[in-house]
Amino acid sequence: MDNILAVLLLVLGGMLVGGAFSLHRQGAARGTVVVVAVLAVLATAGGILWLLPGEG
């Protein structure tokens, strides 16, 4: 179950990256693009960190 959540975070990160790129190409406000890009980085980093072996 844990791996599924990590994969879902990675999928969400990928969708957000695509969304940020699309917003940029459409000429959206810089703040909007930055917020979506930061959310993409956080989701991707969360997915990667979730997959790393932890204590216990």
Phi and psi in radians as a Rosetta constraint file:
Dihedral C 1 N 2 CA 2 C 2 CIRCULARHARMONIC -1.120 0.35
Dihedral N 2 CA 2 C 2 N 3 CIRCULARHARMONIC -0.664 0.35
Dihedral C 2 N 3 CA 3 C 3 CIRCULARHARMONIC -1.161 0.35
Dihedral N 3 CA 3 C 3 N 4 CIRCULARHARMONIC -0.568 0.35
Dihedral C 3 N 4 CA 4 C 4 CIRCULARHARMONIC -1.135 0.35
Dihedral N 4 CA 4 C 4 N 5 CIRCULARHARMONIC -0.723 0.35
Dihedral C 4 N 5 CA 5 C 5 CIRCULARHARMONIC -1.130 0.35
Dihedral N 5 CA 5 C 5 N 6 CIRCULARHARMONIC -0.662 0.35
Dihedral C 5 N 6 CA 6 C 6 CIRCULARHARMONIC -1.144 0.35
Dihedral N 6 CA 6 C 6 N 7 CIRCULARHARMONIC -0.729 0.35
Dihedral C 6 N 7 CA 7 C 7 CIRCULARHARMONIC -1.133 0.35
Dihedral N 7 CA 7 C 7 N 8 CIRCULARHARMONIC -0.694 0.35
Dihedral C 7 N 8 CA 8 C 8 CIRCULARHARMONIC -1.109 0.35
Dihedral N 8 CA 8 C 8 N 9 CIRCULARHARMONIC -0.659 0.35
Dihedral C 8 N 9 CA 9 C 9 CIRCULARHARMONIC -1.132 0.35
Dihedral N 9 CA 9 C 9 N 10 CIRCULARHARMONIC -0.700 0.35
Dihedral C 9 N 10 CA 10 C 10 CIRCULARHARMONIC -1.167 0.35
Dihedral N 10 CA 10 C 10 N 11 CIRCULARHARMONIC -0.676 0.35
Dihedral C 10 N 11 CA 11 C 11 CIRCULARHARMONIC -1.121 0.35
Dihedral N 11 CA 11 C 11 N 12 CIRCULARHARMONIC -0.770 0.35
Dihedral C 11 N 12 CA 12 C 12 CIRCULARHARMONIC -1.061 0.35
Dihedral N 12 CA 12 C 12 N 13 CIRCULARHARMONIC -0.740 0.35
Dihedral C 12 N 13 CA 13 C 13 CIRCULARHARMONIC -1.062 0.35
Dihedral N 13 CA 13 C 13 N 14 CIRCULARHARMONIC -0.729 0.35
Dihedral C 13 N 14 CA 14 C 14 CIRCULARHARMONIC -1.124 0.35
Dihedral N 14 CA 14 C 14 N 15 CIRCULARHARMONIC -0.716 0.35
Dihedral C 14 N 15 CA 15 C 15 CIRCULARHARMONIC -1.134 0.35
Dihedral N 15 CA 15 C 15 N 16 CIRCULARHARMONIC -0.671 0.35
Dihedral C 15 N 16 CA 16 C 16 CIRCULARHARMONIC -1.209 0.35
Dihedral N 16 CA 16 C 16 N 17 CIRCULARHARMONIC -0.616 0.35
Dihedral C 16 N 17 CA 17 C 17 CIRCULARHARMONIC -1.084 0.35
Dihedral N 17 CA 17 C 17 N 18 CIRCULARHARMONIC -0.806 0.35
Dihedral C 17 N 18 CA 18 C 18 CIRCULARHARMONIC -1.081 0.35
Dihedral N 18 CA 18 C 18 N 19 CIRCULARHARMONIC -0.684 0.35
Dihedral C 18 N 19 CA 19 C 19 CIRCULARHARMONIC -1.140 0.35
Dihedral N 19 CA 19 C 19 N 20 CIRCULARHARMONIC -0.726 0.35
Dihedral C 19 N 20 CA 20 C 20 CIRCULARHARMONIC -1.120 0.35
Dihedral N 20 CA 20 C 20 N 21 CIRCULARHARMONIC -0.731 0.35
Dihedral C 20 N 21 CA 21 C 21 CIRCULARHARMONIC -1.122 0.35
Dihedral N 21 CA 21 C 21 N 22 CIRCULARHARMONIC -0.743 0.35
Dihedral C 21 N 22 CA 22 C 22 CIRCULARHARMONIC -1.117 0.35
Dihedral N 22 CA 22 C 22 N 23 CIRCULARHARMONIC -0.772 0.35
Dihedral C 22 N 23 CA 23 C 23 CIRCULARHARMONIC -1.057 0.35
Dihedral N 23 CA 23 C 23 N 24 CIRCULARHARMONIC -0.715 0.35
Dihedral C 23 N 24 CA 24 C 24 CIRCULARHARMONIC -1.083 0.35
Dihedral N 24 CA 24 C 24 N 25 CIRCULARHARMONIC -0.773 0.35
Dihedral C 24 N 25 CA 25 C 25 CIRCULARHARMONIC -1.172 0.35
Dihedral N 25 CA 25 C 25 N 26 CIRCULARHARMONIC -0.487 0.35
Dihedral C 25 N 26 CA 26 C 26 CIRCULARHARMONIC -1.496 0.35
Dihedral N 26 CA 26 C 26 N 27 CIRCULARHARMONIC -0.066 0.35
Dihedral C 26 N 27 CA 27 C 27 CIRCULARHARMONIC 1.441 0.35
Dihedral N 27 CA 27 C 27 N 28 CIRCULARHARMONIC 0.518 0.35
Dihedral C 27 N 28 CA 28 C 28 CIRCULARHARMONIC -1.182 0.35
Dihedral N 28 CA 28 C 28 N 29 CIRCULARHARMONIC 2.876 0.35
Dihedral C 28 N 29 CA 29 C 29 CIRCULARHARMONIC -1.051 0.35
Dihedral N 29 CA 29 C 29 N 30 CIRCULARHARMONIC 2.510 0.35
Dihedral C 29 N 30 CA 30 C 30 CIRCULARHARMONIC -1.027 0.35
Dihedral N 30 CA 30 C 30 N 31 CIRCULARHARMONIC -0.667 0.35
Dihedral C 30 N 31 CA 31 C 31 CIRCULARHARMONIC -1.083 0.35
Dihedral N 31 CA 31 C 31 N 32 CIRCULARHARMONIC -0.699 0.35
Dihedral C 31 N 32 CA 32 C 32 CIRCULARHARMONIC -1.122 0.35
Dihedral N 32 CA 32 C 32 N 33 CIRCULARHARMONIC -0.777 0.35
Dihedral C 32 N 33 CA 33 C 33 CIRCULARHARMONIC -1.104 0.35
Dihedral N 33 CA 33 C 33 N 34 CIRCULARHARMONIC -0.723 0.35
Dihedral C 33 N 34 CA 34 C 34 CIRCULARHARMONIC -1.142 0.35
Dihedral N 34 CA 34 C 34 N 35 CIRCULARHARMONIC -0.737 0.35
Dihedral C 34 N 35 CA 35 C 35 CIRCULARHARMONIC -1.091 0.35
Dihedral N 35 CA 35 C 35 N 36 CIRCULARHARMONIC -0.792 0.35
Dihedral C 35 N 36 CA 36 C 36 CIRCULARHARMONIC -1.156 0.35
Dihedral N 36 CA 36 C 36 N 37 CIRCULARHARMONIC -0.677 0.35
Dihedral C 36 N 37 CA 37 C 37 CIRCULARHARMONIC -1.150 0.35
Dihedral N 37 CA 37 C 37 N 38 CIRCULARHARMONIC -0.705 0.35
Dihedral C 37 N 38 CA 38 C 38 CIRCULARHARMONIC -1.136 0.35
Dihedral N 38 CA 38 C 38 N 39 CIRCULARHARMONIC -0.723 0.35
Dihedral C 38 N 39 CA 39 C 39 CIRCULARHARMONIC -1.091 0.35
Dihedral N 39 CA 39 C 39 N 40 CIRCULARHARMONIC -0.640 0.35
Dihedral C 39 N 40 CA 40 C 40 CIRCULARHARMONIC -1.118 0.35
Dihedral N 40 CA 40 C 40 N 41 CIRCULARHARMONIC -0.760 0.35
Dihedral C 40 N 41 CA 41 C 41 CIRCULARHARMONIC -1.136 0.35
Dihedral N 41 CA 41 C 41 N 42 CIRCULARHARMONIC -0.730 0.35
Dihedral C 41 N 42 CA 42 C 42 CIRCULARHARMONIC -1.132 0.35
Dihedral N 42 CA 42 C 42 N 43 CIRCULARHARMONIC -0.744 0.35
Dihedral C 42 N 43 CA 43 C 43 CIRCULARHARMONIC -1.143 0.35
Dihedral N 43 CA 43 C 43 N 44 CIRCULARHARMONIC -0.754 0.35
Dihedral C 43 N 44 CA 44 C 44 CIRCULARHARMONIC -1.141 0.35
Dihedral N 44 CA 44 C 44 N 45 CIRCULARHARMONIC -0.779 0.35
Dihedral C 44 N 45 CA 45 C 45 CIRCULARHARMONIC -1.103 0.35
Dihedral N 45 CA 45 C 45 N 46 CIRCULARHARMONIC -0.697 0.35
Dihedral C 45 N 46 CA 46 C 46 CIRCULARHARMONIC -1.091 0.35
Dihedral N 46 CA 46 C 46 N 47 CIRCULARHARMONIC -0.723 0.35
Dihedral C 46 N 47 CA 47 C 47 CIRCULARHARMONIC -1.126 0.35
Dihedral N 47 CA 47 C 47 N 48 CIRCULARHARMONIC -0.723 0.35
Dihedral C 47 N 48 CA 48 C 48 CIRCULARHARMONIC -1.183 0.35
Dihedral N 48 CA 48 C 48 N 49 CIRCULARHARMONIC -0.782 0.35
Dihedral C 48 N 49 CA 49 C 49 CIRCULARHARMONIC -1.144 0.35
Dihedral N 49 CA 49 C 49 N 50 CIRCULARHARMONIC -0.552 0.35
Dihedral C 49 N 50 CA 50 C 50 CIRCULARHARMONIC -1.133 0.35
Dihedral N 50 CA 50 C 50 N 51 CIRCULARHARMONIC -0.565 0.35
Dihedral C 50 N 51 CA 51 C 51 CIRCULARHARMONIC -1.397 0.35
Dihedral N 51 CA 51 C 51 N 52 CIRCULARHARMONIC -0.311 0.35
Dihedral C 51 N 52 CA 52 C 52 CIRCULARHARMONIC -1.187 0.35
Dihedral N 52 CA 52 C 52 N 53 CIRCULARHARMONIC 2.498 0.35
Dihedral C 52 N 53 CA 53 C 53 CIRCULARHARMONIC -1.165 0.35
Dihedral N 53 CA 53 C 53 N 54 CIRCULARHARMONIC 2.386 0.35
Dihedral C 53 N 54 CA 54 C 54 CIRCULARHARMONIC -2.042 0.35
Dihedral N 54 CA 54 C 54 N 55 CIRCULARHARMONIC -3.062 0.35
Dihedral C 54 N 55 CA 55 C 55 CIRCULARHARMONIC -1.340 0.35
Dihedral N 55 CA 55 C 55 N 56 CIRCULARHARMONIC 2.573 0.35
